[in-house]
């Protein structure tokens, strides 16, 4: 099966070929854990989770890694403000983040490394960069020398000259050049580690390099993240691995666009920041998740009443068809789990640069056909079974909470009593039984 991905490095659609046959190494930059995640933080999470589910469905063993940045000035400042340790702050917000992931049905990662767990490797990595002449020490702090990377800007397509002219880099008088970036920072307060240079903490851009290096031991297949990370974070990851190993760390770079709230950029100043937990509580996990993925991932997503209502309407169609198919097959004693080629049009859309909206359209086409078949007096149960198999796997790939359910003896008796009451035109009893069956999720 040919899968095409838009590679941010080449700005082209490329045929995906993993380094190891049948296996995909996949790294996505995770959160800095000092507050509750907002809904925008969840877009890359559910996008890459859906992509991972698709890769697993078509047969790949996916080693999916997403980190926690658990050392940062914002974390240190929050700990000081609240009179707690940095670990207390980060563990609390890691759990809050995980609660959102669990609610959104995000699969468990192969690993969720924390920066603090890799400090010896980070220090050793920086020492090697200094040894090979790609980094220098000034007043106890260590900086990467961007002039040593002749391809700097290869991902963002921004030339070093334009970067200096545009003043898009952090000012620091200790740097040889404005473009140079911090590898090790001297800190006076908060958590710190002893090094040959000073007591302090690592720079953000080195942390991901080291975790990828330590876990995957070389180049990876896919590096994902939001478009906002392309520069400087991912650019600086590439610069360091070029200096260390002569590689660009990943073969495929996949970036998702940002998200607006009702047509406006989400920001504290506009007062339109929506926390992920609040969106899940208000709209439901499946509505929230479907809203986040039912948009081309390289396009800006508008989180609005319109897109939420679109997701609700789609979920209602899925739910109605799913329960009808499940019930009809279960009553007739048909097997509820298996594979079907009827999923192929859905899969084919995902092979074309993870086109989830088009895949959902194919899903709705299947639902229309299933609704027609299930209304027939003489039903083709073999076809209904194939449609149900396909619909179940589509829901699994999209990460929606729909799974086959067989009635137990009590539920089956309840359903038969409902049918009998309907047949006898005992509407009061049938309505009462129907309400119970709906509550149990059978109707």
Buried (B, 14 or more C-beta within 10 A) or exposed (E): EEBBBBBBBEEEEBEBEBEEEEEBBBBBBBBBBBBBBBBBBBBBBBBBBBBBBBBBBEEBEBBBBBBBBBBBBEBBBBBEEEEEEBBEBBBBBBEBBBBBBEBBBBBEBBBBBBBBEBBEBBBEBBBEBBEEEBBBBBEBBBBBBBEBBEEBBBBBEBEBEEBEEEEBBEEEEBBEBBBBBBBBBBBEEBBBBEBEBBEBBBBBBBBBBBBBBBBBEEBBBBBBBBBEBBBBBBBBBBBBBBBBEEEBBBBBBBBBBBBBBEEEEBEEEEEBBBBBBEBBEEBBBBBBBBBBBBBBBBEBBBBBEEBBEBBBEBBEBBBEBBBBBBBBBBEEEBEBEBEBEBBEBBBBBBBBBBBBEBBBBBBBEBBEBBBEBBEEEEBEBEBBBBBBBBBBBBBBBBBBBBEBBEBEEEBBEBBEBBEEBBEEEEEEBBEEBBEBBEEBEBB
